Amino acid sequence: MPSVPTQTPAPLDMLRSARFRAEREAQWRVLDQLVTRVEKRGVATLNYDEVRSLTSGYRQAMNSLSVARDISLDKALISYLESLCARAYLVVYAPQESVSGLISRLLIRGIPQAVRRSYLPLFIGFFALILGVAVGYRLYLDDHSWFYALVPADLAGDRTPSASADLLRSTIYGNEGHATDELAAFMAYLFSHNTTIAVLIFTLGIFAAIPSFALTFYNGMILGVFFAMFSQHGLGYDVFAWLSIHGVTELAAIAIACAGGARLGLAVLLPGALRRRDALRQQAHDAVKLAFLAAIMLIAAAFLEGFLRQTIQDPLWRIAIGWGVGALWVAWLTLSGRDRTPSKETER
């Protein structure tokens, strides 16, 4: 425990400084001991009386610091009191919450409330994705060559317009018997790929949200041409089930990442009465929560795609699982973290 510094005032101030110290030094030492204990072992180690002593000691130390400054006591004593008051302030007022408590608060209140405050950005994200699907579907029906223009070769693989219906069907149902380690590696690849896309969509949103919208729209176009190609081969229901088990979560995560980017972009584009920097700082709180939500959903989507989609072959089960998980996301984000104010009838 740091000791109270010895006094070194001018001769005329020695009596005043000594009296000041003698009257208050015991309180400072008690406060120092309590603060040191909390710093080492946490505030939960204090009993009720010690907590009261901590808060009252902090107020008394602040008063002593104010008086010491006013009467110009020696600098060493003032520095000691400043350090003690700063440590006590952190102990008294800083949030005493564990990492698990912070995560729990983020999941129960922070993320759901941020989603409910983001109706316009969410509309932008989902609209960009759905519009891309519709445009991609229409373009493929008009001209199959759009498939090669929109879909990267490594993503398409053998799934091309020239492939037979049997080959395309095998890509939907031909994954039975995969070893667990192979599925784990596949899941890791999918999570890395999808996370890269989501991070790009989110970070590019700061440029007036246009790049985020465009990249989300492009991902929707890829999905649209894929769906149109399978549908023309008579596999529309099968590919819908194949996409449902993971796509409901994965595509929603991409749209939510776009919504997070849109919150940043709207702050730059429409700052209102605030300066752009202040508007961006204000919107960043909810934007980051949306980014966290997208990351959580992508982890879940990687599991659904890497394991369940590969092992569950029945299309009805694929649809039920995919949209069932989607319903759970909606329930969490719409119901969790709502303030329950008691009604007048309940209060009576």
C-alpha positions as MATLAB code, in Angstrom:
seq = 'MPSVPTQTPAPLDMLRSARFRAEREAQWRVLDQLVTRVEKRGVATLNYDEVRSLTSGYRQAMNSLSVARDISLDKALISYLESLCARAYLVVYAPQESVSGLISRLLIRGIPQAVRRSYLPLFIGFFALILGVAVGYRLYLDDHSWFYALVPADLAGDRTPSASADLLRSTIYGNEGHATDELAAFMAYLFSHNTTIAVLIFTLGIFAAIPSFALTFYNGMILGVFFAMFSQHGLGYDVFAWLSIHGVTELAAIAIACAGGARLGLAVLLPGALRRRDALRQQAHDAVKLAFLAAIMLIAAAFLEGFLRQTIQDPLWRIAIGWGVGALWVAWLTLSGRDRTPSKETER';
ca = [
       0.000    0.000    0.000;
       1.506    3.373   -0.948;
       2.316    5.524    2.069;
       1.209    9.102    2.584;
       4.136   11.257    1.443;
       6.138   13.168    4.005;
       5.530   16.884    4.015;
       7.983   19.354    2.532;
       6.140   22.704    2.730;
       7.744   26.044    3.435;
       8.341   26.787    7.176;
       5.334   29.107    7.384;
       3.038   26.325    6.044;
       4.388   23.483    8.192;
       1.869   23.836   11.005;
      -1.106   24.146    8.662;
      -0.003   21.169    6.525;
       0.738   18.978    9.555;
      -2.652   19.729   11.094;
      -4.416   19.033    7.798;
      -2.639   15.698    7.485;
      -3.159   14.659   11.100;
      -6.916   15.261   10.873;
      -7.423   13.208    7.698;
      -4.564   10.745    7.284;
      -6.380    7.853    9.001;
      -9.323    8.178    6.576;
      -7.001    8.147    3.598;
      -5.272    4.988    4.801;
      -8.597    3.175    5.291;
      -9.720    4.213    1.806;
      -6.377    3.133    0.332;
      -6.709   -0.313    1.938;
     -10.267   -0.802    0.633;
      -9.380    0.340   -2.894;
      -6.341   -1.953   -2.970;
      -8.463   -4.936   -1.894;
     -11.091   -4.266   -4.572;
      -8.408   -3.858   -7.232;
      -6.937   -7.256   -6.320;
     -10.006   -9.350   -5.459;
     -13.086   -7.460   -6.640;
     -15.838   -5.476   -4.955;
     -17.687   -8.678   -3.991;
     -15.144   -9.198   -1.183;
     -16.451   -6.139    0.699;
     -19.272   -6.372    3.210;
     -22.032   -3.795    3.604;
     -20.172   -1.629    6.134;
     -16.986   -1.680    4.041;
     -18.889   -0.573    0.947;
     -20.300    2.352    2.913;
     -16.808    3.206    4.157;
     -15.521    3.037    0.592;
     -18.078    5.481   -0.804;
     -17.889    7.886    2.140;
     -14.088    7.693    2.128;
     -14.067    8.565   -1.562;
     -16.192   11.664   -0.936;
     -13.977   12.719    1.976;
     -10.812   12.202   -0.082;
     -12.235   14.345   -2.882;
     -13.039   17.060   -0.357;
      -9.500   16.812    1.068;
      -8.048   17.129   -2.419;
     -10.123   20.228   -3.090;
      -9.020   21.835    0.180;
      -5.374   20.885   -0.393;
      -5.434   22.607   -3.755;
      -7.132   25.697   -2.403;
      -4.654   26.237    0.437;
      -1.668   25.283   -1.758;
      -0.258   22.397    0.253;
       2.882   20.593   -0.899;
       2.769   19.005   -4.339;
       3.649   15.516   -3.111;
       0.555   15.381   -0.910;
      -1.662   16.720   -3.699;
      -0.266   14.115   -6.134;
      -0.950   11.349   -3.617;
      -4.553   12.492   -3.132;
      -5.090   12.807   -6.887;
      -3.888    9.238   -7.403;
      -5.990    7.897   -4.541;
      -9.134    9.694   -5.725;
      -8.639    8.460   -9.294;
      -8.299    4.844   -8.127;
     -11.297    5.176   -5.827;
     -13.381    6.701   -8.623;
     -12.744    3.677  -10.854;
     -13.632    1.316   -8.023;
     -16.838    3.165   -7.096;
     -18.180    4.152  -10.520;
     -16.616    1.864  -13.126;
     -18.901   -1.047  -14.110;
     -18.038   -4.096  -12.007;
     -19.097   -6.668  -14.565;
     -17.477   -9.864  -15.723;
     -16.800  -10.731  -19.341;
     -19.651  -13.241  -19.239;
     -21.941  -10.513  -17.889;
     -20.994   -8.150  -20.695;
     -21.616  -10.844  -23.325;
     -24.937  -11.742  -21.721;
     -26.031   -8.097  -21.713;
     -24.980   -7.747  -25.352;
     -26.979  -10.808  -26.396;
     -30.066  -10.158  -24.273;
     -30.413   -6.400  -24.745;
     -27.714   -4.790  -26.878;
     -28.063   -6.635  -30.170;
     -31.886   -7.054  -30.203;
     -32.433   -3.390  -29.322;
     -29.948   -2.274  -31.990;
     -31.842   -4.353  -34.566;
     -35.157   -2.788  -33.574;
     -33.633    0.667  -33.966;
     -32.414   -0.156  -37.483;
     -35.565   -0.575  -39.542;
     -34.419    1.599  -42.457;
     -30.897    0.097  -42.706;
     -32.373   -3.418  -42.476;
     -34.803   -2.575  -45.234;
     -31.883   -1.397  -47.383;
     -29.928   -4.610  -46.737;
     -32.768   -7.049  -47.430;
     -34.029   -4.999  -50.370;
     -30.581   -5.080  -51.984;
     -30.408   -8.860  -51.588;
     -33.942   -9.592  -52.801;
     -33.626   -7.193  -55.725;
     -30.388   -8.891  -56.730;
     -32.064  -12.312  -56.668;
     -34.924  -11.077  -58.861;
     -32.612   -9.369  -61.357;
     -30.261  -12.356  -61.556;
     -33.173  -14.744  -62.101;
     -34.609  -12.564  -64.874;
     -31.251  -12.080  -66.593;
     -30.604  -15.827  -66.699;
     -33.996  -16.542  -68.227;
     -33.297  -13.974  -70.933;
     -29.750  -15.113  -71.664;
     -27.896  -18.057  -70.113;
     -24.536  -16.389  -70.764;
     -25.219  -14.100  -67.791;
     -24.380  -17.094  -65.599;
     -20.750  -17.050  -66.766;
     -20.583  -13.257  -66.430;
     -21.851  -13.200  -62.852;
     -20.701  -16.438  -61.204;
     -16.971  -16.969  -60.512;
     -15.635  -20.194  -62.030;
     -14.393  -21.602  -58.714;
     -17.817  -21.069  -57.169;
     -19.707  -22.640  -60.092;
     -17.569  -25.767  -60.461;
     -19.529  -28.347  -62.448;
     -22.816  -26.516  -61.855;
     -23.184  -24.753  -65.190;
     -26.050  -24.311  -67.654;
     -24.581  -27.047  -69.847;
     -24.651  -29.619  -67.040;
     -27.256  -32.375  -67.094;
     -30.123  -32.555  -64.603;
     -28.585  -35.693  -63.057;
     -25.275  -33.939  -62.479;
     -26.984  -30.944  -60.900;
     -29.098  -33.244  -58.725;
     -25.944  -34.997  -57.539;
     -24.583  -31.678  -56.286;
     -27.686  -31.341  -54.111;
     -27.945  -34.896  -52.783;
     -24.518  -36.371  -53.444;
     -22.798  -35.534  -50.159;
     -23.798  -38.499  -47.986;
     -21.055  -40.301  -46.132;
     -18.660  -37.416  -45.640;
     -16.218  -37.926  -42.804;
     -16.516  -35.647  -39.802;
     -13.073  -34.100  -40.293;
     -13.897  -33.319  -43.928;
     -17.128  -31.625  -42.897;
     -15.285  -29.622  -40.232;
     -12.762  -28.430  -42.812;
     -15.603  -27.544  -45.181;
     -17.368  -25.609  -42.419;
     -14.183  -23.653  -41.651;
     -13.790  -22.744  -45.327;
     -17.411  -21.631  -45.605;
     -17.169  -19.484  -42.484;
     -13.972  -17.825  -43.726;
     -15.454  -17.144  -47.170;
     -18.752  -15.782  -45.890;
     -17.081  -13.703  -43.182;
     -14.837  -12.051  -45.769;
     -17.886  -11.039  -47.772;
     -19.729   -9.749  -44.687;
     -16.724   -7.734  -43.480;
     -16.350   -6.128  -46.915;
     -20.039   -5.290  -47.042;
     -19.967   -3.762  -43.560;
     -16.770   -1.725  -43.869;
     -17.592   -0.366  -47.314;
     -20.816    1.076  -45.930;
     -18.978    4.146  -44.695;
     -18.775    5.320  -48.311;
     -22.382    6.573  -48.302;
     -23.652    2.944  -48.127;
     -23.454    2.578  -51.923;
     -20.670   -0.065  -52.066;
     -22.440   -2.137  -49.387;
     -25.678   -2.015  -51.348;
     -23.881   -2.918  -54.591;
     -21.991   -5.877  -53.114;
     -25.123   -7.244  -51.431;
     -27.025   -6.780  -54.690;
     -24.300   -8.695  -56.548;
     -24.473  -11.608  -54.100;
     -28.218  -11.683  -54.649;
     -27.694  -11.825  -58.430;
     -25.420  -14.860  -58.033;
     -28.118  -16.599  -56.018;
     -30.746  -15.613  -58.590;
     -28.910  -17.095  -61.591;
     -28.137  -20.270  -59.638;
     -31.770  -20.725  -58.687;
     -32.935  -20.042  -62.256;
     -30.493  -22.597  -63.658;
     -31.612  -25.364  -61.286;
     -35.268  -24.473  -61.827;
     -34.947  -24.823  -65.600;
     -33.652  -28.347  -65.046;
     -36.716  -29.233  -62.965;
     -34.909  -28.936  -59.627;
     -36.483  -25.756  -58.262;
     -37.987  -27.401  -55.165;
     -34.825  -29.378  -54.479;
     -32.515  -26.373  -54.695;
     -34.931  -24.327  -52.573;
     -34.691  -26.955  -49.819;
     -30.916  -27.196  -50.312;
     -30.590  -23.427  -49.869;
     -33.102  -23.181  -47.029;
     -31.202  -25.202  -44.445;
     -28.319  -22.744  -44.365;
     -29.346  -19.888  -46.659;
     -32.042  -18.458  -44.390;
     -29.381  -17.731  -41.778;
     -26.481  -17.020  -44.130;
     -28.299  -14.639  -46.458;
     -29.922  -12.843  -43.532;
     -26.440  -12.353  -42.049;
     -25.222  -10.775  -45.290;
     -28.245   -8.458  -45.370;
     -27.671   -7.519  -41.711;
     -23.997   -6.779  -42.448;
     -25.229   -4.503  -45.213;
     -27.594   -2.856  -42.719;
     -24.662   -2.195  -40.382;
     -22.746   -0.612  -43.242;
     -25.847    1.365  -44.194;
     -26.033    2.844  -40.695;
     -22.522    4.194  -41.165;
     -23.273    5.364  -44.695;
     -26.470    7.145  -43.693;
     -24.577    8.960  -40.947;
     -22.186   10.282  -43.586;
     -24.885   10.961  -46.162;
     -27.584   12.377  -43.851;
     -25.946   13.630  -40.641;
     -28.861   15.909  -39.798;
     -28.044   18.654  -37.306;
     -24.848   16.898  -36.214;
     -21.422   17.128  -37.742;
     -20.632   14.087  -39.868;
     -17.981   12.927  -37.423;
     -20.394   13.128  -34.492;
     -23.189   11.435  -36.462;
     -20.821    8.649  -37.475;
     -19.740    8.130  -33.861;
     -23.367    8.026  -32.743;
     -24.446    5.509  -35.388;
     -21.352    3.332  -34.917;
     -22.671    1.896  -31.636;
     -25.605    0.134  -33.290;
     -23.652   -0.563  -36.484;
     -21.046   -2.560  -34.563;
     -23.786   -4.540  -32.798;
     -25.252   -5.440  -36.197;
     -21.794   -6.566  -37.301;
     -21.546   -8.794  -34.210;
     -24.961  -10.253  -35.024;
     -23.887  -10.992  -38.594;
     -20.770  -12.766  -37.290;
     -22.838  -14.913  -34.905;
     -25.234  -15.845  -37.690;
     -22.389  -16.718  -40.039;
     -20.951  -19.104  -37.458;
     -24.360  -20.766  -37.205;
     -24.709  -20.821  -41.014;
     -21.291  -22.459  -41.392;
     -22.388  -25.235  -39.018;
     -25.711  -25.683  -40.816;
     -24.020  -25.779  -44.215;
     -20.941  -27.732  -43.254;
     -22.651  -30.430  -41.179;
     -26.447  -30.561  -41.343;
     -26.825  -29.804  -45.049;
     -24.319  -32.513  -45.878;
     -25.891  -35.171  -43.654;
     -29.625  -34.392  -43.990;
     -30.831  -35.297  -47.460;
     -34.604  -35.104  -47.103;
     -35.814  -31.798  -48.615;
     -38.686  -31.414  -46.133;
     -36.285  -31.667  -43.221;
     -33.959  -29.179  -44.867;
     -36.778  -26.667  -45.255;
     -38.079  -27.270  -41.724;
     -34.657  -26.824  -40.136;
     -33.704  -23.782  -42.200;
     -36.896  -21.823  -41.682;
     -37.262  -23.063  -38.099;
     -33.865  -21.613  -37.266;
     -34.921  -18.432  -39.059;
     -37.998  -18.213  -36.843;
     -35.769  -18.520  -33.773;
     -33.612  -15.614  -34.982;
     -36.721  -13.483  -35.489;
     -38.116  -14.398  -32.067;
     -34.851  -13.518  -30.337;
     -34.383  -10.201  -32.115;
     -37.994   -9.032  -31.770;
     -38.788  -10.195  -28.229;
     -35.545  -10.107  -26.253;
     -34.485   -7.021  -24.324;
     -37.859   -5.327  -24.209;
     -38.543   -3.179  -21.156;
     -41.470   -4.593  -19.258;
     -43.217   -1.620  -17.672;
     -45.959   -2.839  -15.327;
     -49.449   -1.792  -16.294;
     -51.721    0.192  -13.993;
     -53.818   -2.913  -13.357;
     -50.730   -4.842  -12.263;
     -49.582   -1.994  -10.014;
     -52.946   -2.007   -8.280;
];
